[in-house]
């Protein structure tokens, strides 16, 4: 069976207008019964409820709560509305499914006027909740009847998801791409279109070092761990690896950065030159090139030693950076912020004002051990913060992820927000072209086996930026960004993701969607 065969049940998913035409007004020859709910993960309790409802009527209509109205738990719904609707439509006992765009079922109940409205027994076990009483009053106002299904076990979709989240990343991707009329060939074409684009990356250079050691033992007189040095690997990181990702994807890259007058600078410049990246380094002899050295024994990171100076850059260097930005012709400017001196509340307005008109403007915050504020990059075309950064920027530790993202999107005044959530993937907010188009969507992580998550955000930023410039399609850009992030997680060290890597991942996911 082909995974796309699931769409054969889409004919059972109807609008309110279509349903009213199909069933006609009361009185009817065939009795209509309606159920309403989230149905995030369909479990045995749902099946029993639907079987009971079907036994009481001739036509069973299921009303599914739209994604935008589900806020009772973090990362819910787990299954997006289109896939929830198709899942229910695939059941033989279900005649029609409706995705309810209203916050409550009252409006659609008044339009459809089912003969019966079925609720789970938990809604009448004790006192009737006020919202349920509103539904009862409405149904009875036109002569309908509310039925409560019997039962002795209440299953919780959220509890089941928390115990063992179902692996449905490919299914969710399939439904999203179908809704947007996208094919896997569109993803491949978007990668190819990156060739020839010109991107100016501006940000902090970091050298990520891994000092590999073997365990000797503990000291006898002090609680000191003793290890033996084996070897050290240095990786060009920070904004420099963003430049390497973008160049590896086929684009032309100009890189503006501030580094110290030391051996690491020489090492980084040689690496960038070998990767055909044009670097415009500004050397500040008063600060070291930022170095983050992880002491590794076996698969464990015992300690990380940072050599850095986080002072804000001087006015002289700020002026040089601003001139580099304003004098560089490009398709996009990417601000890659690690808060090691280049970006601060004092420098960001000047640097932002220097971006040439017509350039696609991108800002990212990759702050691991410090605080940055993504809201300082207001009005950009694309921002890609993580959840921690979003919560700090809004001073919000409590909201679940979607309202949090909605508020950040509103406050940032950006065109597209890709909010990264680590192993949970990301949620994307954008301006829909019409009222019928979704204003947000989620994409799960595509990492098959996480070896080292460091650098995943850099890969996402790079491929999402290029795809946005090449296609102007947020969905394509988000999918490719998520794939690049997943690939990066499968590497040890921050290694640039190539188009070949992306094509391999696309092929792998397409086989999953098509069941091999």
N, C-alpha and C positions, 0 to 999 in steps of 0.2 A: 504494500500500500504506500502511495506517495503521500507525504505529509500535507501537500497542498490539497489532497482530497477532502480535508476537513472543511474546505470552503464550499463543498457541495451542500452544506446545511445552511449557508447564508441566506437562502431563499426563505427560511423560516424567521429570520430577523427582520422585523417590520417597524415602521414609524407609527405614531399614534393615528395619523390620518389614514394610513393604509389599513390599520386594524379596524377602525370605525367603518370603513367601506366594506371590509370582508365580513364582519359579524352583523352589521346593521344595527338599527336601534331596537330597544325593547318595545313590545314583547317579541321574543325570538322563538323559533322552533327548536333550535339547539341551545342548550344552556351553556353559558360562558362562565368559567371560574378563573380567577386571577390570583397569582401569588406575587409577592414583592420581597426583594432582599438584595444583599450584596453578592452572595454565592461566590466568595473569593476562592475557596477550595471546596469543591462539591464533595460532601462526605455522606456516610450512611444516613445521618439524620435528615439531610436534604432530600435524599432519595425517598425515604419513607413519607416525608411531607408532601412531595410531588405526587407520589402514588396515591396517597389519600385524596389529594385535590382532584386528580384525574378521575377517581372513582365517583366523584360527586357531580361531575359535569361532562359535557360533550366536548368542549373546546377549552384547552388549558393554555392560558397566556401567562408567561413569566415576565415580570417587570424587574429589570436589573438596575441598581443604583449606579449612576455615572461616577467615573473616577473622581471628578472634581468635588463631589459631595461626601467623600469618605475620608474622615479625619479622626476616627476613634482610636487609631494606633499608628505607631511609626511605620513607615514603609508599607502602608496599605492604601489601595489594594495591592496584593502581591501579583495578582493576575489582572492585566488591563481589561477594560470594559468590553472591547471587541472580542477578545478571546473568551471572556466569561460568557458572553452572549452565545458564541458559537458552541462552546462546551455544552451549554444547556440545550441548544437547538438540536444537538446530536442525539438526545434522549428520545426514544420512541413515544413516550407518554406526553411529551411537550409538543404542542401544535405551533405556537408562535412565541417569539421573544422580543421584548422591547427594552431598549436602553433608555432609562428615564433621566432626562437632563435636568429635571426639577429637583429641588432639595428634599421634597416629600412626594409620596405617590398621589396626593390628593387631587391635583389637577388632572392627571391622566385617568384616575378613577372616575372623576366626574364626566370626562369625555367618553370613555369606553363604556361605563356603566355595566360592569359585569353582573351576572345574576348572583354569583357568589364571590366572596373574597376570603381566601383561606389564610389563616395566621397560625404560627406554631403555638403549641399548647402553653409554652413558657410565658406568652403574653397575657394569659388569663389565669395563670397559677398564682393566686393571690389577688391584689388590687390591680385593676387595669391601668396601664400607663396613660397619661394625658394624650400623647400622640396617637395611641391606638384607639382611644375613645373618639378622637376627631375622625378617624377612618370609619369607625362604626357608625357614627352619626351621619356621615356623608352617604355611606352605602344604604342605610335604612331610609334616608330621605327620598330616594327614588324607588323604594320597594325591594332593594337587594337584601342579601343576608350574609352575615359574617360567620364563617365556620372556623372552629379551632381544632387543629389536627390533634389526635391523641398521641401520647408518647411517654416514655419513661427515662429516656437518656437525651441530654442536650449536648451536642457536639459543638466545639468552638473552632471555627476556621483559623482564628489567630493562634490558638493554642497548638493546633496541628502544624501550622507553619513554623512556629517557634521551635517545636520539637525537631522537625526535619523538613526544612524548606524544600519544596519540590524543585528539581533542576529543569526549568522550562525556559532558559534563556533563548534557545533556538526557536521555540514556539512563539515566544513574545516578539522576537525579531521578525518572524514570518508574518505575524498579524500586522505589525507596525508597517512593514514594507508593503504589504497588500493594501492597507488603508491609504498609503501614500503613492500607490501605483509605481513602486520601485522594484527593480529586478537586481539580481546579483551582478549582472553585467553593468548596471549603472554604477555600482561600487568600484568595479575594476576600471571603468572609463574615468571615474573621478580621480583615481590614483594616477593614471596616465596623464591627465590634464595638468598635474602639478608641475610637470617639466616646463622649464622656461619662466616660471613665475619668479619675481624678485622680492625678497623679504629682508627687511632690516630688523635684526634682533638686537635689543638693548637690554643689558642686565648684568648681574653680578656673576663673575667667574668663580667657580669653586673647583678645587682639586680634591676628589674623593679617593682616599688611600685606604687600602686594606693590608694591614700588617698581619701576616699569618704566622702563628706561633704554635708550639707544642707545649703541653703541660709538663712541668717539672714537679711541682708540688707546692705545698705551703711552707712558709718559714716556721721554725719551731719557737722563736721568741716573740714574733709579732704576727698579727693576722694578715700577712702579706702573701698574695699568690705569686708564685715564681713561674715564668714561662720562658721558653727558648725561642729566639727569633729564627724563622725559617726563610721568609721572603716577603717582599712588599710589592704591591701592584698599585699604580696610580692611574686614575681615570679622570679625564677632563669632564667636569660636571657643571652644575648650575646652569646659567643661561648659555654657556658655551656648548653644552650638550644639546640644548634646544636648537642651536644653530646647526649642529651636526645632524640631528634628526631631519631638519628641514632640507639640508643639503643632500642627505642620503635619499630623500624622497624625490630628488631631481630638480629642486628649485635652486636659484642663485641666491646666495646669502651674503649679506654684509653684517658684520658683528661689531657693535660698539660696547666697550667694557672698560673698567678701571681695575688695574692690577698693580702689585708691588714690584719693586726693583729687585728681583730675586730669581733663583734657579727655576722655580715653578713657572714663572712667567715665560721663560725661555722654552720650557717643556711644552706649555700650552700653545704658544705661538707656532712651534714646530708641528704640533699635532693638527692645529687648524689649517696650516698651510698644506700639510699632506692630504687634508680632506677638501682642498680647493675652496676654503672659506676665506673671504676677504675680511681681515680683522683690522679694526681701527682702535688699537689699544691706547689708553691714556695711562701713563705710568705715574703712580703716586709713591714716591720714595719714603713717605712717612707711614705707610701701612704695608702689611704683608699681603701677598696673594692668599686668599682664604683657602685653608686646608682643613679637611675633616678626616681624621685618621682613625679607622676602626681597628681595634686589636681583636683578632679573631683566633679562637682556638677550636679546632674541629668545625662544627657548624654553629658555634656560639660566639656572639659578640660580647666580649668581656667589658670593653671600655671604649669610649670614643674621645679622642683628644682633638679639640678644635684650636687652630691657630688663626686668629682673625682680629680685625679692628672694625667695629660697627659704627664708627663715627660717620656722620653725614659728610659727604664730599664737600670740598671747598667751593666757593663761588667761582673761582677760576676754572676748576674742572667742570663744574655745572655749565658754565658758558661754553666750554669746548664740546661737551656732550650735546648741548642744544644746537650748536652749529652743525655738528655731524648729522643730527636728525633732520634738520631743516634743509640741508644741502644734498641729501641722499634721495635720489629718485627711486621709488619702489612701489610695489602693489600693496604691501602691508607693512606696518610697524608693529612689532611684538615687544611689549614691556614684560620681561621675565624677572619678577621681583622676589629676591631672597632676603631682603632687608639687611644687607651687609654694607650699607653706606650710600649706594647709588640712588635708591628710592626712599624718600621720607616725605613727611608732610610739607617740608620746605621746598623740596626739589620737584615733586610730581607736577605741580601746576606749570612750572617753566618747561619741563620736558614734554608735557602734554601739548602745550601751546606751540611747540616747535614741530609737531607732526605736520607734514605737508597736506594740503587740502586734497581730498579725493582718495587718500590712503585708507585701507581697511585697518581699523585700530583694535588691537588685541592687548589684554592685560591678564596676567596670571600671577597668582600668589603661591609660591612653593615654600612657605615658611615652616620649617620643621621644629625648631627649638625657640623661636622668637614669635612676636606678634606683628602681623602686617594688617593693613586695613584696605580691603578690596574696594570699599566705597570711595576711596580717594581717587580711583580711576573711574570717575563718573562720566556717563555718556558714551562709553566705548561700544564698538560693534559686537565684540565678544569678550566675555570674561569667564575664567574657568577656576574659581576658588574651590577649596574643599569644604567639608561640613564644619570643621573646626574654625576655619577662617570666617565662614558665614556667621557662625554663632558669635564670634568675637566682634565682628563688624556691627552686628545688630544688638549686642548685649543681651542675647537670648539663649539661655541654656535649656529652656523647657519645651518650646514648640516642637511638634513633630515635623518631619522633614519638608513636607509639601507647603504648609503655610509659611515655614521658615524661608524656603526658596522663593515663594511668591512675594514675600515682603522684601527680600534682598533684591529681587528683580525690579520691583517698583522703585526702591530707593536708589538703586544703581543707575536707573534710567538707561540701561543698555539695550541693544537690539536682541542679543541672545545670551543666555546664562546657562552654562554647563556646570552644574553643581556636582562635584565628585564626592562619592560616598564609599571609597575604598572597595572592599570585596563585594559590596552591595551594588556596585555599578555607578550610575549617575542618573540624575533627573535634569531634564532640559526644559527651559522656559523660553518662549519667543513670542513675537507678535504674529498671530495667525493671519493669513491673507483674507479669511472670511470668518463669519461667526460659526460656520459649520466645521471649521478646522480646529483641531486640538491646540490649546495654548501651552500644553506641557506634555511630556512623555518621558518614560523611563527606559533605560537600556541596562541590562544586566552585565556583569563582568564576563569577559571572554577569556579569562586566564584559565587554562586547563590545569596547570600545576604551578602554584606560586613558589618560586625559588627566592626571589628578592624583589620586593615591591618598589625599591628605590628607583626613581626615574620614570615611573608609570605616568605621572602627571606631565612630564616633559614630552613624552611620546604622544600623549593625548592632545596636548596643546598644539604640537607641530602638525600632525595630520589633520586635526579638525580645522586649523587655520587655513591650510592649503586647500582643503575641500570646500570650505566656505567661499574662498576667493574664486575657485574654479567652477563651482556649481551654484553658489548662492542658495544651497539647500541645507537647512539645519539638520534634517534627518540623516542625509548622507554623511555630512560632516561629523555628526555625533557617533554614528555607527563606526566609521573609519577611525575616529579618535579612540573609541572604546576598544576596538580591535588592536590598535597600536599599543594602548596601555596594557592590554592582556598579554601581548607578545613580550613587552618589556618585563613584565612580572616573571616570565619564564626564563629570563637570563639572570646570571649572577654578575652584578655590575651594571652600570648605566651604558649600555651598548646601543648605538643608533639603529633604529628599525628601518629596514629597507623595503622597497615595493615588493620584492620577492617574498619577504616575510609576510606582508599583508596579503598577497595573492594566495599564499599557502593557507593562511588563516581563513580567508574567504572560502576557499575550496573545502576546507575542513567543516566549516559551519554549514555550507550549502549541502554537503553530504548528510549532515545531521538532519537538516530540514527535510531532505528528500529520502530519509531513512537509508542512506548509503546507496 
